[in-house]
Amino acid sequence: MIQSVPTGVLLPTGVLHSHAFAVLATFVAINTLVYVVLAAAKVLPKVYVRDWLPRRHRRRETRSIHPDGRV
């Protein structure tokens, strides 16, 4: 004879409502969010903050072989 076990029941209700399980679930949630952010940062192009800031050391004259700056 095979006993039927209700599907979806893995842990007793007392374990699911315990403080330790809540701490573990919180850790797993935060860990998942960190890895999602790291994966998204790897996919997106690199951002350079220096490109948004004004530059002080720009040349006053062009060094191009075309004096008027046109190619």
CHARMM-style PDB file with segment names, atoms N, HN, CA, C and O in Angstrom:
ATOM      1  N   MET     1       0.809  -1.184   0.000  1.00  0.00      PROA
ATOM      2  CA  MET     1       0.000   0.000   0.000  1.00  0.00      PROA
ATOM      3  C   MET     1       0.863   1.263   0.000  1.00  0.00      PROA
ATOM      4  O   MET     1       1.823   1.352   0.765  1.00  0.00      PROA
ATOM      5  N   ILE     2       0.540   2.216  -0.826  1.00  0.00      PROA
ATOM      6  HN  ILE     2      -0.241   2.144  -1.447  1.00  0.00      PROA
ATOM      7  CA  ILE     2       1.270   3.475  -0.918  1.00  0.00      PROA
ATOM      8  C   ILE     2       0.444   4.559  -0.245  1.00  0.00      PROA
ATOM      9  O   ILE     2      -0.736   4.736  -0.550  1.00  0.00      PROA
ATOM     10  N   GLN     3       1.078   5.288   0.680  1.00  0.00      PROA
ATOM     11  HN  GLN     3       2.036   5.144   0.928  1.00  0.00      PROA
ATOM     12  CA  GLN     3       0.379   6.390   1.324  1.00  0.00      PROA
ATOM     13  C   GLN     3       0.439   7.613   0.436  1.00  0.00      PROA
ATOM     14  O   GLN     3       1.442   7.862  -0.232  1.00  0.00      PROA
ATOM     15  N   SER     4      -0.621   8.361   0.433  1.00  0.00      PROA
ATOM     16  HN  SER     4      -1.437   8.159   0.975  1.00  0.00      PROA
ATOM     17  CA  SER     4      -0.621   9.589  -0.354  1.00  0.00      PROA
ATOM     18  C   SER     4      -0.165  10.742   0.536  1.00  0.00      PROA
ATOM     19  O   SER     4      -0.653  10.924   1.652  1.00  0.00      PROA
ATOM     20  N   VAL     5       0.776  11.508   0.014  1.00  0.00      PROA
ATOM     21  HN  VAL     5       1.173  11.360  -0.892  1.00  0.00      PROA
ATOM     22  CA  VAL     5       1.310  12.666   0.723  1.00  0.00      PROA
ATOM     23  C   VAL     5       0.805  13.904   0.011  1.00  0.00      PROA
ATOM     24  O   VAL     5       0.892  13.993  -1.214  1.00  0.00      PROA
ATOM     25  N   PRO     6       0.273  14.873   0.769  1.00  0.00      PROA
ATOM     26  CA  PRO     6      -0.207  16.082   0.098  1.00  0.00      PROA
ATOM     27  C   PRO     6       0.943  16.789  -0.636  1.00  0.00      PROA
ATOM     28  O   PRO     6       2.031  16.958  -0.086  1.00  0.00      PROA
ATOM     29  N   THR     7       0.690  17.187  -1.857  1.00  0.00      PROA
ATOM     30  HN  THR     7      -0.194  17.049  -2.304  1.00  0.00      PROA
ATOM     31  CA  THR     7       1.737  17.846  -2.638  1.00  0.00      PROA
ATOM     32  C   THR     7       1.944  19.271  -2.149  1.00  0.00      PROA
ATOM     33  O   THR     7       0.990  19.954  -1.777  1.00  0.00      PROA
ATOM     34  N   GLY     8       3.177  19.706  -2.152  1.00  0.00      PROA
ATOM     35  HN  GLY     8       3.952  19.150  -2.453  1.00  0.00      PROA
ATOM     36  CA  GLY     8       3.500  21.062  -1.744  1.00  0.00      PROA
ATOM     37  C   GLY     8       3.833  21.197  -0.280  1.00  0.00      PROA
ATOM     38  O   GLY     8       4.252  22.273   0.144  1.00  0.00      PROA
ATOM     39  N   VAL     9       3.669  20.162   0.507  1.00  0.00      PROA
ATOM     40  HN  VAL     9       3.328  19.288   0.162  1.00  0.00      PROA
ATOM     41  CA  VAL     9       3.973  20.239   1.933  1.00  0.00      PROA
ATOM     42  C   VAL     9       5.366  19.668   2.134  1.00  0.00      PROA
ATOM     43  O   VAL     9       5.570  18.458   2.046  1.00  0.00      PROA
ATOM     44  N   LEU    10       6.320  20.543   2.404  1.00  0.00      PROA
ATOM     45  HN  LEU    10       6.155  21.526   2.476  1.00  0.00      PROA
ATOM     46  CA  LEU    10       7.699  20.108   2.605  1.00  0.00      PROA
ATOM     47  C   LEU    10       8.119  20.231   4.055  1.00  0.00      PROA
ATOM     48  O   LEU    10       8.834  19.372   4.572  1.00  0.00      PROA
ATOM     49  N   LEU    11       7.681  21.291   4.716  1.00  0.00      PROA
ATOM     50  HN  LEU    11       7.100  21.989   4.296  1.00  0.00      PROA
ATOM     51  CA  LEU    11       8.045  21.528   6.104  1.00  0.00      PROA
ATOM     52  C   LEU    11       6.780  21.729   6.928  1.00  0.00      PROA
ATOM     53  O   LEU    11       5.757  22.173   6.407  1.00  0.00      PROA
ATOM     54  N   PRO    12       6.851  21.407   8.200  1.00  0.00      PROA
ATOM     55  CA  PRO    12       5.696  21.654   9.063  1.00  0.00      PROA
ATOM     56  C   PRO    12       5.423  23.156   9.203  1.00  0.00      PROA
ATOM     57  O   PRO    12       6.317  23.974   8.984  1.00  0.00      PROA
ATOM     58  N   THR    13       4.224  23.506   9.558  1.00  0.00      PROA
ATOM     59  HN  THR    13       3.498  22.842   9.736  1.00  0.00      PROA
ATOM     60  CA  THR    13       3.829  24.906   9.691  1.00  0.00      PROA
ATOM     61  C   THR    13       4.633  25.610  10.770  1.00  0.00      PROA
ATOM     62  O   THR    13       4.934  26.796  10.641  1.00  0.00      PROA
ATOM     63  N   GLY    14       4.981  24.906  11.818  1.00  0.00      PROA
ATOM     64  HN  GLY    14       4.737  23.942  11.923  1.00  0.00      PROA
ATOM     65  CA  GLY    14       5.764  25.509  12.897  1.00  0.00      PROA
ATOM     66  C   GLY    14       7.132  25.987  12.440  1.00  0.00      PROA
ATOM     67  O   GLY    14       7.623  27.014  12.909  1.00  0.00      PROA
ATOM     68  N   VAL    15       7.740  25.253  11.538  1.00  0.00      PROA
ATOM     69  HN  VAL    15       7.341  24.419  11.157  1.00  0.00      PROA
ATOM     70  CA  VAL    15       9.052  25.660  11.008  1.00  0.00      PROA
ATOM     71  C   VAL    15       8.910  26.882  10.119  1.00  0.00      PROA
ATOM     72  O   VAL    15       9.753  27.778  10.156  1.00  0.00      PROA
ATOM     73  N   LEU    16       7.856  26.928   9.322  1.00  0.00      PROA
ATOM     74  HN  LEU    16       7.171  26.200   9.292  1.00  0.00      PROA
ATOM     75  CA  LEU    16       7.666  28.043   8.383  1.00  0.00      PROA
ATOM     76  C   LEU    16       7.386  29.359   9.101  1.00  0.00      PROA
ATOM     77  O   LEU    16       7.672  30.428   8.562  1.00  0.00      PROA
ATOM     78  N   HSD    17       6.832  29.295  10.305  1.00  0.00      PROA
ATOM     79  HN  HSD    17       6.600  28.426  10.743  1.00  0.00      PROA
ATOM     80  CA  HSD    17       6.507  30.512  11.054  1.00  0.00      PROA
ATOM     81  C   HSD    17       7.540  30.816  12.134  1.00  0.00      PROA
ATOM     82  O   HSD    17       7.296  31.671  12.986  1.00  0.00      PROA
ATOM     83  N   SER    18       8.680  30.142  12.120  1.00  0.00      PROA
ATOM     84  HN  SER    18       8.877  29.447  11.428  1.00  0.00      PROA
ATOM     85  CA  SER    18       9.700  30.376  13.142  1.00  0.00      PROA
ATOM     86  C   SER    18      10.562  31.589  12.780  1.00  0.00      PROA
ATOM     87  O   SER    18      10.614  32.008  11.624  1.00  0.00      PROA
ATOM     88  N   HSD    19      11.231  32.140  13.789  1.00  0.00      PROA
ATOM     89  HN  HSD    19      11.189  31.799  14.728  1.00  0.00      PROA
ATOM     90  CA  HSD    19      12.097  33.304  13.592  1.00  0.00      PROA
ATOM     91  C   HSD    19      13.311  32.940  12.732  1.00  0.00      PROA
ATOM     92  O   HSD    19      13.730  33.730  11.886  1.00  0.00      PROA
ATOM     93  N   ALA    20      13.865  31.770  12.941  1.00  0.00      PROA
ATOM     94  HN  ALA    20      13.525  31.128  13.628  1.00  0.00      PROA
ATOM     95  CA  ALA    20      15.045  31.345  12.180  1.00  0.00      PROA
ATOM     96  C   ALA    20      14.731  31.236  10.690  1.00  0.00      PROA
ATOM     97  O   ALA    20      15.554  31.611   9.855  1.00  0.00      PROA
ATOM     98  N   PHE    21      13.554  30.728  10.353  1.00  0.00      PROA
ATOM     99  HN  PHE    21      12.885  30.423  11.032  1.00  0.00      PROA
ATOM    100  CA  PHE    21      13.165  30.608   8.950  1.00  0.00      PROA
ATOM    101  C   PHE    21      12.967  31.989   8.327  1.00  0.00      PROA
ATOM    102  O   PHE    21      13.302  32.195   7.160  1.00  0.00      PROA
ATOM    103  N   ALA    22      12.425  32.934   9.096  1.00  0.00      PROA
ATOM    104  HN  ALA    22      12.154  32.766  10.044  1.00  0.00      PROA
ATOM    105  CA  ALA    22      12.240  34.300   8.595  1.00  0.00      PROA
ATOM    106  C   ALA    22      13.592  34.968   8.328  1.00  0.00      PROA
ATOM    107  O   ALA    22      13.749  35.678   7.335  1.00  0.00      PROA
ATOM    108  N   VAL    23      14.563  34.740   9.212  1.00  0.00      PROA
ATOM    109  HN  VAL    23      14.436  34.163  10.019  1.00  0.00      PROA
ATOM    110  CA  VAL    23      15.901  35.306   9.012  1.00  0.00      PROA
ATOM    111  C   VAL    23      16.546  34.696   7.769  1.00  0.00      PROA
ATOM    112  O   VAL    23      17.149  35.407   6.964  1.00  0.00      PROA
ATOM    113  N   LEU    24      16.417  33.393   7.618  1.00  0.00      PROA
ATOM    114  HN  LEU    24      15.927  32.816   8.272  1.00  0.00      PROA
ATOM    115  CA  LEU    24      16.977  32.725   6.450  1.00  0.00      PROA
ATOM    116  C   LEU    24      16.316  33.214   5.159  1.00  0.00      PROA
ATOM    117  O   LEU    24      17.002  33.444   4.163  1.00  0.00      PROA
ATOM    118  N   ALA    25      15.015  33.370   5.170  1.00  0.00      PROA
ATOM    119  HN  ALA    25      14.459  33.183   5.979  1.00  0.00      PROA
ATOM    120  CA  ALA    25      14.305  33.855   3.978  1.00  0.00      PROA
ATOM    121  C   ALA    25      14.724  35.288   3.634  1.00  0.00      PROA
ATOM    122  O   ALA    25      14.844  35.633   2.459  1.00  0.00      PROA
ATOM    123  N   THR    26      14.945  36.119   4.653  1.00  0.00      PROA
ATOM    124  HN  THR    26      14.847  35.839   5.608  1.00  0.00      PROA
ATOM    125  CA  THR    26      15.399  37.494   4.414  1.00  0.00      PROA
ATOM    126  C   THR    26      16.796  37.503   3.811  1.00  0.00      PROA
ATOM    127  O   THR    26      17.069  38.261   2.881  1.00  0.00      PROA
ATOM    128  N   PHE    27      17.679  36.661   4.338  1.00  0.00      PROA
ATOM    129  HN  PHE    27      17.456  36.045   5.094  1.00  0.00      PROA
ATOM    130  CA  PHE    27      19.035  36.573   3.798  1.00  0.00      PROA
ATOM    131  C   PHE    27      19.011  36.133   2.338  1.00  0.00      PROA
ATOM    132  O   PHE    27      19.729  36.696   1.512  1.00  0.00      PROA
ATOM    133  N   VAL    28      18.208  35.150   2.017  1.00  0.00      PROA
ATOM    134  HN  VAL    28      17.624  34.693   2.688  1.00  0.00      PROA
ATOM    135  CA  VAL    28      18.127  34.660   0.640  1.00  0.00      PROA
ATOM    136  C   VAL    28      17.574  35.752  -0.281  1.00  0.00      PROA
ATOM    137  O   VAL    28      18.039  35.892  -1.412  1.00  0.00      PROA
ATOM    138  N   ALA    29      16.595  36.521   0.185  1.00  0.00      PROA
ATOM    139  HN  ALA    29      16.217  36.406   1.104  1.00  0.00      PROA
ATOM    140  CA  ALA    29      16.023  37.595  -0.634  1.00  0.00      PROA
ATOM    141  C   ALA    29      17.050  38.685  -0.912  1.00  0.00      PROA
ATOM    142  O   ALA    29      17.170  39.155  -2.043  1.00  0.00      PROA
ATOM    143  N   ILE    30      17.792  39.090   0.120  1.00  0.00      PROA
ATOM    144  HN  ILE    30      17.695  38.708   1.040  1.00  0.00      PROA
ATOM    145  CA  ILE    30      18.807  40.135  -0.068  1.00  0.00      PROA
ATOM    146  C   ILE    30      19.930  39.624  -0.968  1.00  0.00      PROA
ATOM    147  O   ILE    30      20.414  40.352  -1.836  1.00  0.00      PROA
ATOM    148  N   ASN    31      20.337  38.396  -0.766  1.00  0.00      PROA
ATOM    149  HN  ASN    31      19.944  37.805  -0.061  1.00  0.00      PROA
ATOM    150  CA  ASN    31      21.382  37.795  -1.592  1.00  0.00      PROA
ATOM    151  C   ASN    31      20.951  37.744  -3.064  1.00  0.00      PROA
ATOM    152  O   ASN    31      21.757  38.017  -3.954  1.00  0.00      PROA
ATOM    153  N   THR    32      19.715  37.404  -3.316  1.00  0.00      PROA
ATOM    154  HN  THR    32      19.061  37.182  -2.593  1.00  0.00      PROA
ATOM    155  CA  THR    32      19.198  37.358  -4.683  1.00  0.00      PROA
ATOM    156  C   THR    32      19.215  38.741  -5.317  1.00  0.00      PROA
ATOM    157  O   THR    32      19.599  38.889  -6.477  1.00  0.00      PROA
ATOM    158  N   LEU    33      18.803  39.752  -4.565  1.00  0.00      PROA
ATOM    159  HN  LEU    33      18.491  39.632  -3.623  1.00  0.00      PROA
ATOM    160  CA  LEU    33      18.807  41.114  -5.108  1.00  0.00      PROA
ATOM    161  C   LEU    33      20.224  41.586  -5.425  1.00  0.00      PROA
ATOM    162  O   LEU    33      20.441  42.257  -6.434  1.00  0.00      PROA
ATOM    163  N   VAL    34      21.179  41.244  -4.581  1.00  0.00      PROA
ATOM    164  HN  VAL    34      21.002  40.698  -3.762  1.00  0.00      PROA
ATOM    165  CA  VAL    34      22.570  41.637  -4.829  1.00  0.00      PROA
ATOM    166  C   VAL    34      23.074  41.006  -6.120  1.00  0.00      PROA
ATOM    167  O   VAL    34      23.718  41.675  -6.928  1.00  0.00      PROA
ATOM    168  N   TYR    35      22.791  39.742  -6.316  1.00  0.00      PROA
ATOM    169  HN  TYR    35      22.269  39.198  -5.659  1.00  0.00      PROA
ATOM    170  CA  TYR    35      23.262  39.078  -7.536  1.00  0.00      PROA
ATOM    171  C   TYR    35      22.540  39.583  -8.780  1.00  0.00      PROA
ATOM    172  O   TYR    35      23.137  39.613  -9.856  1.00  0.00      PROA
ATOM    173  N   VAL    36      21.289  39.975  -8.668  1.00  0.00      PROA
ATOM    174  HN  VAL    36      20.804  39.951  -7.794  1.00  0.00      PROA
ATOM    175  CA  VAL    36      20.584  40.562  -9.813  1.00  0.00      PROA
ATOM    176  C   VAL    36      21.224  41.897 -10.193  1.00  0.00      PROA
ATOM    177  O   VAL    36      21.420  42.179 -11.375  1.00  0.00      PROA
ATOM    178  N   VAL    37      21.547  42.714  -9.195  1.00  0.00      PROA
ATOM    179  HN  VAL    37      21.387  42.485  -8.235  1.00  0.00      PROA
ATOM    180  CA  VAL    37      22.186  44.008  -9.469  1.00  0.00      PROA
ATOM    181  C   VAL    37      23.570  43.803 -10.079  1.00  0.00      PROA
ATOM    182  O   VAL    37      23.939  44.510 -11.017  1.00  0.00      PROA
ATOM    183  N   LEU    38      24.332  42.855  -9.566  1.00  0.00      PROA
ATOM    184  HN  LEU    38      24.032  42.280  -8.805  1.00  0.00      PROA
ATOM    185  CA  LEU    38      25.655  42.588 -10.130  1.00  0.00      PROA
ATOM    186  C   LEU    38      25.572  42.081 -11.569  1.00  0.00      PROA
ATOM    187  O   LEU    38      26.388  42.458 -12.410  1.00  0.00      PROA
ATOM    188  N   ALA    39      24.600  41.240 -11.847  1.00  0.00      PROA
ATOM    189  HN  ALA    39      23.937  40.934 -11.164  1.00  0.00      PROA
ATOM    190  CA  ALA    39      24.439  40.735 -13.216  1.00  0.00      PROA
ATOM    191  C   ALA    39      24.025  41.858 -14.161  1.00  0.00      PROA
ATOM    192  O   ALA    39      24.507  41.927 -15.291  1.00  0.00      PROA
ATOM    193  N   ALA    40      23.133  42.740 -13.703  1.00  0.00      PROA
ATOM    194  HN  ALA    40      22.741  42.684 -12.785  1.00  0.00      PROA
ATOM    195  CA  ALA    40      22.714  43.863 -14.548  1.00  0.00      PROA
ATOM    196  C   ALA    40      23.881  44.821 -14.775  1.00  0.00      PROA
ATOM    197  O   ALA    40      24.019  45.368 -15.869  1.00  0.00      PROA
ATOM    198  N   ALA    41      24.712  45.029 -13.774  1.00  0.00      PROA
ATOM    199  HN  ALA    41      24.599  44.584 -12.885  1.00  0.00      PROA
ATOM    200  CA  ALA    41      25.870  45.919 -13.928  1.00  0.00      PROA
ATOM    201  C   ALA    41      26.872  45.353 -14.920  1.00  0.00      PROA
ATOM    202  O   ALA    41      27.546  46.112 -15.616  1.00  0.00      PROA
ATOM    203  N   LYS    42      26.979  44.043 -14.996  1.00  0.00      PROA
ATOM    204  HN  LYS    42      26.432  43.426 -14.430  1.00  0.00      PROA
ATOM    205  CA  LYS    42      27.886  43.429 -15.971  1.00  0.00      PROA
ATOM    206  C   LYS    42      27.374  43.598 -17.395  1.00  0.00      PROA
ATOM    207  O   LYS    42      28.168  43.737 -18.326  1.00  0.00      PROA
ATOM    208  N   VAL    43      26.065  43.588 -17.574  1.00  0.00      PROA
ATOM    209  HN  VAL    43      25.420  43.475 -16.818  1.00  0.00      PROA
ATOM    210  CA  VAL    43      25.481  43.657 -18.912  1.00  0.00      PROA
ATOM    211  C   VAL    43      25.494  45.085 -19.452  1.00  0.00      PROA
ATOM    212  O   VAL    43      25.720  45.294 -20.644  1.00  0.00      PROA
ATOM    213  N   LEU    44      25.256  46.064 -18.587  1.00  0.00      PROA
ATOM    214  HN  LEU    44      25.073  45.894 -17.619  1.00  0.00      PROA
ATOM    215  CA  LEU    44      25.175  47.451 -19.024  1.00  0.00      PROA
ATOM    216  C   LEU    44      26.567  47.997 -19.353  1.00  0.00      PROA
ATOM    217  O   LEU    44      27.563  47.523 -18.807  1.00  0.00      PROA
ATOM    218  N   PRO    45      26.639  48.992 -20.243  1.00  0.00      PROA
ATOM    219  CA  PRO    45      27.946  49.572 -20.563  1.00  0.00      PROA
ATOM    220  C   PRO    45      28.525  50.322 -19.369  1.00  0.00      PROA
ATOM    221  O   PRO    45      27.785  50.814 -18.516  1.00  0.00      PROA
ATOM    222  N   LYS    46      29.840  50.403 -19.314  1.00  0.00      PROA
ATOM    223  HN  LYS    46      30.441  50.004 -20.006  1.00  0.00      PROA
ATOM    224  CA  LYS    46      30.520  51.048 -18.202  1.00  0.00      PROA
ATOM    225  C   LYS    46      30.294  52.557 -18.260  1.00  0.00      PROA
ATOM    226  O   LYS    46      30.351  53.159 -19.332  1.00  0.00      PROA
ATOM    227  N   VAL    47      30.041  53.155 -17.114  1.00  0.00      PROA
ATOM    228  HN  VAL    47      29.995  52.665 -16.243  1.00  0.00      PROA
ATOM    229  CA  VAL    47      29.785  54.589 -17.016  1.00  0.00      PROA
ATOM    230  C   VAL    47      31.006  55.249 -16.402  1.00  0.00      PROA
ATOM    231  O   VAL    47      31.493  54.830 -15.352  1.00  0.00      PROA
ATOM    232  N   TYR    48      31.489  56.278 -17.063  1.00  0.00      PROA
ATOM    233  HN  TYR    48      31.093  56.619 -17.916  1.00  0.00      PROA
ATOM    234  CA  TYR    48      32.618  57.041 -16.562  1.00  0.00      PROA
ATOM    235  C   TYR    48      32.115  58.384 -16.063  1.00  0.00      PROA
ATOM    236  O   TYR    48      31.542  59.153 -16.835  1.00  0.00      PROA
ATOM    237  N   VAL    49      32.317  58.679 -14.793  1.00  0.00      PROA
ATOM    238  HN  VAL    49      32.783  58.054 -14.166  1.00  0.00      PROA
ATOM    239  CA  VAL    49      31.839  59.922 -14.199  1.00  0.00      PROA
ATOM    240  C   VAL    49      32.603  61.109 -14.771  1.00  0.00      PROA
ATOM    241  O   VAL    49      32.047  62.199 -14.905  1.00  0.00      PROA
ATOM    242  N   ARG    50      33.869  60.905 -15.108  1.00  0.00      PROA
ATOM    243  HN  ARG    50      34.321  60.020 -14.998  1.00  0.00      PROA
ATOM    244  CA  ARG    50      34.680  62.000 -15.657  1.00  0.00      PROA
ATOM    245  C   ARG    50      34.089  62.556 -16.947  1.00  0.00      PROA
ATOM    246  O   ARG    50      34.306  63.725 -17.267  1.00  0.00      PROA
ATOM    247  N   ASP    51      33.351  61.746 -17.687  1.00  0.00      PROA
ATOM    248  HN  ASP    51      33.174  60.797 -17.427  1.00  0.00      PROA
ATOM    249  CA  ASP    51      32.751  62.239 -18.932  1.00  0.00      PROA
ATOM    250  C   ASP    51      31.659  63.265 -18.668  1.00  0.00      PROA
ATOM    251  O   ASP    51      31.361  64.076 -19.544  1.00  0.00      PROA
ATOM    252  N   TRP    52      31.058  63.252 -17.493  1.00  0.00      PROA
ATOM    253  HN  TRP    52      31.300  62.593 -16.780  1.00  0.00      PROA
ATOM    254  CA  TRP    52      29.980  64.185 -17.166  1.00  0.00      PROA
ATOM    255  C   TRP    52      30.473  65.453 -16.507  1.00  0.00      PROA
ATOM    256  O   TRP    52      29.749  66.448 -16.456  1.00  0.00      PROA
ATOM    257  N   LEU    53      31.694  65.433 -16.003  1.00  0.00      PROA
ATOM    258  HN  LEU    53      32.282  64.625 -16.045  1.00  0.00      PROA
ATOM    259  CA  LEU    53      32.232  66.594 -15.313  1.00  0.00      PROA
ATOM    260  C   LEU    53      32.956  67.501 -16.303  1.00  0.00      PROA
ATOM    261  O   LEU    53      33.514  67.023 -17.291  1.00  0.00      PROA
ATOM    262  N   PRO    54      32.949  68.798 -16.044  1.00  0.00      PROA
ATOM    263  CA  PRO    54      33.674  69.700 -16.956  1.00  0.00      PROA
ATOM    264  C   PRO    54      35.183  69.466 -16.857  1.00  0.00      PROA
ATOM    265  O   PRO    54      35.720  69.177 -15.787  1.00  0.00      PROA
ATOM    266  N   ARG    55      35.827  69.597 -17.974  1.00  0.00      PROA
ATOM    267  HN  ARG    55      35.391  69.832 -18.843  1.00  0.00      PROA
ATOM    268  CA  ARG    55      37.272  69.365 -18.021  1.00  0.00      PROA
ATOM    269  C   ARG    55      38.001  70.693 -18.002  1.00  0.00      PROA
ATOM    270  O   ARG    55      37.594  71.640 -18.675  1.00  0.00      PROA
ATOM    271  N   ARG    56      39.066  70.764 -17.242  1.00  0.00      PROA
ATOM    272  HN  ARG    56      39.396  69.994 -16.695  1.00  0.00      PROA
ATOM    273  CA  ARG    56      39.844  71.987 -17.148  1.00  0.00      PROA
ATOM    274  C   ARG    56      40.989  72.001 -18.147  1.00  0.00      PROA
ATOM    275  O   ARG    56      41.466  73.069 -18.527  1.00  0.00      PROA
ATOM    276  N   HSD    57      41.424  70.851 -18.565  1.00  0.00      PROA
ATOM    277  HN  HSD    57      41.037  69.983 -18.256  1.00  0.00      PROA
ATOM    278  CA  HSD    57      42.641  70.764 -19.376  1.00  0.00      PROA
ATOM    279  C   HSD    57      42.327  70.504 -20.854  1.00  0.00      PROA
ATOM    280  O   HSD    57      42.947  69.641 -21.476  1.00  0.00      PROA
ATOM    281  N   ARG    58      41.397  71.224 -21.398  1.00  0.00      PROA
ATOM    282  HN  ARG    58      40.894  71.925 -20.892  1.00  0.00      PROA
ATOM    283  CA  ARG    58      41.123  71.082 -22.824  1.00  0.00      PROA
ATOM    284  C   ARG    58      42.073  71.977 -23.606  1.00  0.00      PROA
ATOM    285  O   ARG    58      42.475  73.041 -23.136  1.00  0.00      PROA
ATOM    286  N   ARG    59      42.417  71.539 -24.782  1.00  0.00      PROA
ATOM    287  HN  ARG    59      42.091  70.674 -25.164  1.00  0.00      PROA
ATOM    288  CA  ARG    59      43.307  72.332 -25.625  1.00  0.00      PROA
ATOM    289  C   ARG    59      42.565  73.545 -26.168  1.00  0.00      PROA
ATOM    290  O   ARG    59      41.385  73.476 -26.509  1.00  0.00      PROA
ATOM    291  N   ARG    60      43.269  74.626 -26.237  1.00  0.00      PROA
ATOM    292  HN  ARG    60      44.229  74.682 -25.960  1.00  0.00      PROA
ATOM    293  CA  ARG    60      42.652  75.838 -26.779  1.00  0.00      PROA
ATOM    294  C   ARG    60      42.673  75.836 -28.294  1.00  0.00      PROA
ATOM    295  O   ARG    60      41.828  76.462 -28.933  1.00  0.00      PROA
ATOM    296  N   GLU    61      43.632  75.139 -28.866  1.00  0.00      PROA
ATOM    297  HN  GLU    61      44.319  74.631 -28.346  1.00  0.00      PROA
ATOM    298  CA  GLU    61      43.731  75.060 -30.320  1.00  0.00      PROA
ATOM    299  C   GLU    61      43.633  73.605 -30.733  1.00  0.00      PROA
ATOM    300  O   GLU    61      44.045  72.706 -30.000  1.00  0.00      PROA
ATOM    301  N   THR    62      43.084  73.388 -31.914  1.00  0.00      PROA
ATOM    302  HN  THR    62      42.749  74.118 -32.509  1.00  0.00      PROA
ATOM    303  CA  THR    62      42.984  72.033 -32.425  1.00  0.00      PROA
ATOM    304  C   THR    62      44.353  71.553 -32.889  1.00  0.00      PROA
ATOM    305  O   THR    62      45.158  72.339 -33.389  1.00  0.00      PROA
ATOM    306  N   ARG    63      44.610  70.277 -32.724  1.00  0.00      PROA
ATOM    307  HN  ARG    63      43.956  69.639 -32.317  1.00  0.00      PROA
ATOM    308  CA  ARG    63      45.872  69.707 -33.180  1.00  0.00      PROA
ATOM    309  C   ARG    63      45.656  68.867 -34.432  1.00  0.00      PROA
ATOM    310  O   ARG    63      46.495  68.041 -34.792  1.00  0.00      PROA
ATOM    311  N   SER    64      44.549  69.081 -35.073  1.00  0.00      PROA
ATOM    312  HN  SER    64      43.867  69.751 -34.780  1.00  0.00      PROA
ATOM    313  CA  SER    64      44.224  68.339 -36.279  1.00  0.00      PROA
ATOM    314  C   SER    64      45.055  68.850 -37.456  1.00  0.00      PROA
ATOM    315  O   SER    64      45.548  69.978 -37.443  1.00  0.00      PROA
ATOM    316  N   ILE    65      45.199  67.998 -38.471  1.00  0.00      PROA
ATOM    317  HN  ILE    65      44.799  67.082 -38.481  1.00  0.00      PROA
ATOM    318  CA  ILE    65      45.896  68.455 -39.674  1.00  0.00      PROA
ATOM    319  C   ILE    65      45.004  69.383 -40.493  1.00  0.00      PROA
ATOM    320  O   ILE    65      45.467  70.047 -41.420  1.00  0.00      PROA
ATOM    321  N   HSD    66      43.739  69.420 -40.144  1.00  0.00      PROA
ATOM    322  HN  HSD    66      43.363  68.880 -39.390  1.00  0.00      PROA
ATOM    323  CA  HSD    66      42.800  70.338 -40.773  1.00  0.00      PROA
ATOM    324  C   HSD    66      42.617  71.531 -39.838  1.00  0.00      PROA
ATOM    325  O   HSD    66      41.999  71.372 -38.785  1.00  0.00      PROA
ATOM    326  N   PRO    67      43.121  72.705 -40.170  1.00  0.00      PROA
ATOM    327  CA  PRO    67      43.118  73.830 -39.241  1.00  0.00      PROA
ATOM    328  C   PRO    67      41.730  74.307 -38.854  1.00  0.00      PROA
ATOM    329  O   PRO    67      41.555  74.830 -37.753  1.00  0.00      PROA
ATOM    330  N   ASP    68      40.740  74.146 -39.717  1.00  0.00      PROA
ATOM    331  HN  ASP    68      40.882  73.721 -40.611  1.00  0.00      PROA
ATOM    332  CA  ASP    68      39.412  74.647 -39.359  1.00  0.00      PROA
ATOM    333  C   ASP    68      38.599  73.605 -38.593  1.00  0.00      PROA
ATOM    334  O   ASP    68      37.459  73.878 -38.218  1.00  0.00      PROA
ATOM    335  N   GLY    69      39.152  72.432 -38.354  1.00  0.00      PROA
ATOM    336  HN  GLY    69      40.078  72.210 -38.658  1.00  0.00      PROA
ATOM    337  CA  GLY    69      38.468  71.430 -37.558  1.00  0.00      PROA
ATOM    338  C   GLY    69      37.579  70.492 -38.352  1.00  0.00      PROA
ATOM    339  O   GLY    69      37.045  69.530 -37.799  1.00  0.00      PROA
ATOM    340  N   ARG    70      37.412  70.759 -39.652  1.00  0.00      PROA
ATOM    341  HN  ARG    70      37.846  71.540 -40.101  1.00  0.00      PROA
ATOM    342  CA  ARG    70      36.583  69.879 -40.482  1.00  0.00      PROA
ATOM    343  C   ARG    70      37.439  68.771 -41.072  1.00  0.00      PROA
ATOM    344  O   ARG    70      38.626  68.953 -41.342  1.00  0.00      PROA
ATOM    345  N   VAL    71      36.814  67.625 -41.264  1.00  0.00      PROA
ATOM    346  HN  VAL    71      35.849  67.477 -41.045  1.00  0.00      PROA
ATOM    347  CA  VAL    71      37.542  66.481 -41.842  1.00  0.00      PROA
ATOM    348  C   VAL    71      37.317  66.425 -43.317  1.00  0.00      PROA
ATOM    349  OT1 VAL    71      37.842  65.537 -43.989  1.00  0.00      PROA
TER     350      VAL     71
END
